[in-house]
Amino acid sequence: MTRSSLSRNAEKMRPHWVEWLTGLVATLLVLATIGWLVFEAISTDDRPPEFSARVLTIEPVPSGWRVMVEVRNRADQAAAAVLVKGSLMDATTTIEDVEVTFDYIAGGSTTRGGLFFVNDPSRYRMQIVPTSFTEP
């Protein structure tokens, strides 16, 4: 067989059904990805960070008391250097202030951290407040 006759036979061969199926699946995946990206772009509000904090546990440690907190970012934008301040108060008097900085909190996510108090938090009114952030 000559080289030209092999070339003509190869052109006459029909593609295998697996090739068609692979091409169809790949096309559907690409279209689904584009559709998802368009949906996210349209439906996202792109709101600046909005935080809430809640106490998870309070445990004694050798240096005092550890208060584990969870911070939630309910908005779409991420935030960096999120400062969370914890205060123990007796009526209007502040007994103790501590703070923790979270390096990064993605939009729509939660993260956890701890605050260490010298005084027993159960004896005072505790306030946990996210106070500041920067844009990453």
Buried (B, 14 or more C-beta within 10 A) or exposed (E): EEEEEEEEEEEEEEEEEEEEEEEEEEEEEEEEEEEEEEEEEEEEEEEEBBBEBEBEEBEEEEEBBBBBBBBBBEBBBBBBBBBBBBBBBEEEEEBBEBEBEBEBBBBEEBBEBBBEBEEEBEEBEBEBEBEEBEEE
